[in-house]
Amino acid sequence: MDIIFIEHGVAMTWEEIFSYLQEVLNFKLFTISEAPVTVASILIFLLLITVFVLFGIWIRRMLSRRIFKRFKIDAGTSYTLSRITQYLIISIGVLISFNFVGINLSSLTVIFGLLSVGIGFGLQNITSNFISGLIILFERPISVGDRVVVSDIEGDITEINIRATMVRTVNNILIIVPNSEFVSKDVINYSHGDPTYRLDIDVGVAYGSDLDTVLKALQEVADQNKSVMQTPQSEVHLIEFGDSSWNMQLRAWIPDVKHYPRIRNELNQAIVRTFRKYEVEIPFPQRDLHVRSSVKLPVGNDGEGEE
């Protein structure tokens, strides 16, 4: 029989090693509703959970990259369906894993009861974000690729997880926003259902300008920009009479809200050049300064003052 020498001079046979390992694996850690939980059952449970998690991730990627693309499903719907499928597989895997190690559903009520105590003492935030994540996935107030503003953060949704959502700002900074922020607070979703956007450009012109020329110049700016949609048609409005100018507004529709910073810059530059061509003046703010004469103040004891 083969002998294996262990350190400190202790010799053990293969049978003794297997017997020792079997004793360790069958060691009972605790009992849940008369179901013994051993070291082996814990290891098997963790192995099964890992397998189902990896399988869920693989299914999600396969659905997103192959099946949904073949049917030309939009990115938001594809992401939602693939995520829900992943979570269903993991949930089924958890139930199967519990049953495989001898813990039935009735025994799980004890575990959930213990978890509810933990939730009551410090997991409210995690639970809130978890429930909010499910609401986002099923109701779809936001989707991957949407341009949103939440908590004064503007950016594009890149990933929706079960606890938090990834938002990449216009400055290419990735911010992790808790899901509860999208449920409990006001959220601006520029892209929800329709990515088109009305871009409003405000500009003031001098009172002495020719109104028809101003209207023509602003309309020309919109018509010559290739990024501005022709339908709906752009409009020029005289919004109000300001202190030193007519306050005009150019309303132009663009096909994708994500490009509005670039298009706004193009329109602003075109307005300056077009106004110079038509000799339309953009006035400076006017301020009237009233100077009062100085008051005579008494100087010395004789009551005389100087101005």
C-alpha positions in Angstrom: 0.0 0.0 0.0 1.3 3.4 -0.9 2.4 5.6 2.0 2.2 9.4 1.8 4.4 11.2 4.3 3.0 14.4 5.7 5.1 17.0 7.4 6.1 16.6 11.1 6.7 12.9 10.3 3.1 11.8 10.2 2.4 9.1 7.6 -1.1 8.6 6.1 -2.4 6.2 3.5 -4.7 7.1 0.6 -7.6 5.4 2.4 -6.9 7.5 5.5 -6.8 10.7 3.5 -10.1 9.9 1.7 -11.7 9.0 5.0 -10.5 12.3 6.5 -11.8 14.3 3.6 -15.1 12.5 3.7 -15.4 13.2 7.4 -14.7 16.9 6.8 -17.1 17.2 3.9 -19.9 15.4 5.9 -19.4 17.6 8.9 -22.7 19.1 9.9 -22.5 22.9 10.2 -26.1 23.6 11.2 -29.7 22.5 10.6 -32.5 24.3 8.8 -36.0 22.8 9.4 -34.5 19.4 10.1 -32.4 19.6 7.0 -28.7 19.2 7.8 -26.3 21.6 6.1 -22.8 20.1 5.7 -19.6 21.4 4.2 -20.2 19.3 1.1 -23.7 20.7 0.6 -22.4 24.3 0.9 -19.7 23.6 -1.7 -22.2 22.0 -4.1 -24.6 24.9 -3.5 -21.9 27.5 -4.4 -20.8 25.4 -7.4 -24.4 25.2 -8.8 -24.9 29.0 -8.2 -21.7 29.8 -10.0 -22.7 27.5 -13.0 -26.2 29.1 -13.2 -24.8 32.7 -13.0 -22.3 32.0 -15.8 -25.0 30.3 -17.8 -27.3 33.3 -17.4 -24.5 35.7 -18.5 -23.8 33.5 -21.6 -27.5 33.4 -22.5 -27.9 37.2 -22.1 -24.9 37.8 -24.4 -26.1 35.3 -27.0 -29.6 36.8 -27.0 -28.2 40.4 -27.4 -25.5 39.7 -29.9 -27.2 37.1 -32.1 -30.9 36.4 -31.8 -32.2 39.9 -31.1 -30.0 41.5 -33.7 -31.3 39.0 -36.3 -34.8 40.1 -35.6 -33.8 43.8 -35.6 -35.1 44.5 -32.1 -34.0 48.0 -30.8 -31.2 48.2 -28.2 -33.4 49.1 -25.3 -35.9 46.3 -25.7 -33.1 43.8 -26.5 -31.3 44.8 -23.3 -34.4 44.5 -21.1 -35.4 41.1 -22.4 -31.9 39.7 -22.2 -31.5 41.0 -18.6 -34.9 39.6 -17.5 -33.9 36.2 -19.0 -30.6 36.3 -17.1 -32.3 37.0 -13.8 -34.9 34.3 -14.4 -32.2 31.7 -15.0 -30.3 32.8 -11.9 -33.5 32.7 -9.8 -34.3 29.2 -11.1 -30.7 28.2 -10.4 -31.0 29.4 -6.8 -34.2 27.3 -6.2 -32.6 24.2 -7.8 -29.4 24.7 -5.8 -31.4 24.9 -2.5 -33.4 21.8 -3.4 -30.3 19.9 -4.5 -28.6 20.3 -1.1 -31.8 19.2 0.7 -33.4 22.5 1.6 -36.9 22.7 0.3 -39.1 25.8 -0.3 -40.6 25.5 3.2 -37.2 25.7 4.7 -36.4 28.8 2.6 -39.1 30.7 4.5 -36.8 30.5 7.6 -33.9 32.0 5.6 -36.1 34.7 4.2 -37.3 35.4 7.7 -33.7 35.9 8.8 -33.0 38.1 5.8 -36.1 40.3 6.6 -34.5 41.0 10.0 -31.3 42.1 8.2 -33.3 44.2 5.8 -35.0 46.0 8.7 -31.6 46.8 10.3 -29.6 48.2 7.4 -30.5 46.8 3.9 -33.3 49.2 3.1 -31.2 51.0 0.6 -30.1 47.9 -1.2 -33.7 46.6 -1.2 -35.0 49.9 -2.6 -32.4 49.9 -5.4 -33.2 46.2 -6.2 -37.0 46.8 -6.4 -36.3 50.0 -8.4 -34.1 48.0 -10.8 -37.0 45.6 -11.5 -39.4 48.5 -12.0 -37.0 50.0 -14.5 -36.6 46.7 -16.4 -40.3 46.0 -16.6 -41.8 49.6 -17.0 -38.8 50.8 -19.1 -39.0 54.5 -18.2 -35.3 54.5 -19.3 -33.5 52.2 -21.7 -29.9 51.7 -22.8 -28.8 54.4 -25.1 -31.3 57.1 -23.8 -30.0 60.6 -23.1 -31.2 61.5 -19.6 -30.8 64.1 -16.9 -30.9 62.8 -13.3 -29.7 64.7 -10.2 -28.2 67.4 -12.5 -26.2 64.7 -14.4 -26.7 64.6 -18.1 -25.5 61.6 -20.0 -26.3 58.4 -21.9 -27.5 55.2 -20.3 -24.9 52.5 -21.0 -26.0 49.7 -18.6 -28.9 48.9 -16.3 -28.0 46.6 -13.4 -30.1 45.2 -10.6 -28.7 47.7 -8.1 -27.4 50.7 -10.1 -27.4 52.2 -13.6 -24.4 53.3 -15.5 -24.6 56.8 -17.0 -21.8 58.1 -19.3 -21.8 61.9 -19.2 -21.2 64.1 -22.2 -17.6 64.6 -20.9 -17.1 60.8 -21.1 -17.2 60.2 -17.4 -18.9 57.0 -16.2 -21.2 57.7 -13.2 -22.9 54.9 -11.2 -26.4 56.1 -10.3 -28.6 54.1 -7.8 -31.7 52.8 -9.4 -33.9 54.5 -6.8 -32.9 57.9 -8.2 -34.7 57.0 -11.4 -37.9 56.0 -9.6 -38.2 58.5 -6.7 -36.9 61.7 -8.4 -37.7 63.7 -11.5 -35.8 62.3 -14.5 -35.6 64.0 -17.9 -35.4 61.5 -20.7 -34.7 63.2 -24.0 -34.8 60.0 -26.0 -37.9 58.2 -24.6 -39.9 57.0 -27.6 -38.6 59.7 -30.0 -35.0 60.9 -30.3 -36.0 64.1 -32.2 -35.5 67.3 -30.3 -36.5 71.0 -30.8 -33.4 73.2 -30.3 -34.2 76.8 -29.3 -31.7 79.5 -30.0 -32.2 82.8 -28.3 -30.7 86.0 -29.7 -31.3 89.7 -29.3 -31.3 92.3 -32.1 -31.3 96.1 -31.9 -34.6 98.0 -32.0 -33.5 99.9 -35.1 -33.1 96.6 -37.1 -35.4 95.7 -40.0 -37.7 93.0 -38.7 -38.2 91.2 -42.0 -34.5 91.1 -42.5 -34.0 89.6 -39.1 -36.6 86.9 -39.8 -35.1 86.1 -43.1 -31.6 85.9 -41.7 -32.6 83.5 -38.9 -34.6 81.3 -41.2 -31.7 81.2 -43.6 -29.4 80.0 -40.8 -31.8 77.0 -40.1 -32.3 76.2 -43.8 -28.6 76.0 -44.6 -27.7 73.7 -41.7 -27.7 70.1 -42.9 -28.3 68.7 -39.4 -31.6 70.6 -39.1 -34.8 68.7 -40.1 -37.0 70.2 -42.8 -40.1 68.5 -41.3 -41.2 69.8 -38.8 -40.2 73.2 -40.3 -38.0 75.6 -38.4 -39.7 78.7 -37.0 -38.5 82.2 -36.0 -40.4 83.9 -33.1 -40.2 87.4 -31.6 -40.5 86.4 -28.0 -40.5 89.7 -26.1 -39.4 93.3 -26.2 -36.4 93.5 -23.9 -34.7 96.5 -22.3 -32.3 97.1 -25.2 -33.3 94.6 -27.9 -36.0 92.5 -29.6 -35.6 89.0 -28.1 -35.8 86.6 -31.0 -35.9 82.8 -30.9 -35.0 80.3 -33.6 -36.7 76.9 -33.2 -35.1 74.2 -35.2 -35.8 70.4 -35.0 -32.9 68.0 -35.1 -33.1 64.2 -35.6 -31.1 63.1 -32.6 -31.0 64.9 -29.2 -27.5 63.6 -28.5 -26.1 65.9 -31.1 -27.7 69.1 -29.9 -24.4 70.7 -28.4 -22.7 70.4 -31.7 -25.6 71.7 -33.7 -26.3 74.6 -31.3 -22.7 75.7 -31.7 -23.0 75.5 -35.5 -26.2 77.6 -35.4 -24.8 80.2 -33.1 -21.7 80.7 -35.3 -23.9 80.9 -38.4 -26.1 83.6 -36.8 -23.1 85.8 -36.1 -21.9 85.5 -39.7 -25.4 85.9 -41.2 -26.2 89.0 -39.1 -22.9 90.6 -40.2 -23.9 89.9 -43.9 -27.3 91.5 -43.5 -25.9 94.2 -41.1 -28.1 93.2 -38.3 -26.8 94.5 -34.9 -26.7 92.5 -31.7 -26.8 95.2 -29.1 -24.8 95.5 -25.9 -26.8 95.8 -22.7 -27.5 99.5 -22.0 -27.2 100.9 -18.5 -28.0 104.5 -17.5 -25.8 106.1 -14.9 -27.2 109.0 -12.9 -24.6 111.1 -11.0 -25.9 113.3 -8.2 -24.1 116.4 -7.1 -22.1 116.2 -3.9 -23.6 117.5 -0.6 -21.8 120.2 1.4 -20.5 118.8 4.6 -19.5 120.9 7.7 -15.8 121.3 8.3 -14.3 122.5 11.5 -16.1 124.4 14.3 -17.3 127.4 12.2 -19.9 125.3 10.4 -18.4 126.0 7.0 -18.3 123.2 4.5 -16.7 122.6 1.2 -18.2 121.0 -1.9 
